[in-house]
């Protein structure tokens, strides 16, 4: 029950934010144009500041685990490759292919990784999760740009994809964050507080805007890609990669961190990015909402099973 309480405390506040956004939609305080405009601000300002701050606050030296880092990076890349094959084989609409692809491999690790790991194993797990944030977030964002640029209805261009990655605000903020950490650059307290305050807006505002964009009437037309993506993301991949991790000897805190990498719901920023880059943003929004809802159950089941089998 403690595991379920932890999951509920993390996920339920996000659904309250979605509900606020949906009420805003019903009252007409935001229309489709204003939603897109606010999403642009989130994507270009607030989310990049949040990503920068997460990396800036990471202590690379004290929590470095090369085996964990190598497994996680290899796992995310393998997820991407498998997912690419699946969407090419099973989906024919390009706007949905890119969204499904990033939905299958991209998790909300920033939001879920540290809280769940800390709740299970304390500061030792939190340090491991923080280290992975500095590496996984740039990797997620780079692959997400590749996903959406490759299926935007135009002929794929390596140069355009490369430019899309280099100029992506989340990639730029990740690179700046890594430079600050690598060269031990310290922000003045006034600047840090300003960046922190602005970055803290990103997640709640992104969920409110997501709620304002959501339409229950459009679920039926997207039921197949929705179910396929959620099945792969929340069930198939966690079972596959946690099973591989156990076979390779991961236990305790590192295994808990891997659970949050491969078992967390789809990142809310995937909706924002899909809307900004020509993907099916309605499908992206539904994927975020339903993966967050279902993850309350799936994360609880995985934690319960791993505890019962004495891997935690």
Number of C-alpha atoms within 10 A of each C-alpha: 8 11 17 16 11 17 21 17 12 16 18 14 12 19 17 15 21 24 18 18 25 22 16 18 21 12 10 11 11 19 14 11 9 12 16 17 12 16 23 16 14 23 24 18 17 26 25 23 26 24 26 25 19 20 27 23 14 21 15 19 9 11 17 16 14 9 11 18 19 10 16 21 16 12 21 21 16 14 21 22 13 14 22 19 11 18 22 14 10 12 15 10 14 19 22 25 27 28 31 30 27 29 30 28 28 29 30 21 27 22 17 22 27 23 20 25 26 19 16 20 16 14 14 14 24 23 23 28 32 24 22 26 22 25 17 23 22 21 17 24 22 19 20 24 23 21 23 28 26 20 20 20 13 9 10 13 11 12 9 14 18 15 12 18 21 15 11 19 20 28 23 17 22 29 19 16 23 20 14 17 18 11 8 10 11 11 12 8 9 9 11 13 12 12 17 17 14 16 21 16 15 22 19 16 19 25 27 23 28 29 24 25 23 22 13 8 7 12 14 9 10 13 12 12 19 21 14 16 24 22 14 18 27 24 17 14 18 22 17 12 22 21 12 14 20 13 10 11 10 19 16 16 23 23 21 29 29 28 25 24 28 29 27 28 32 29 25 24 26 26 32 27 25 27 20 17 17 17 27 21 23 21 25 29 27 23 27 23 23 15 25 24 17 15 22 22 14 21 24 19 14 19 19 17 13 19 12 10 9 10 16 18
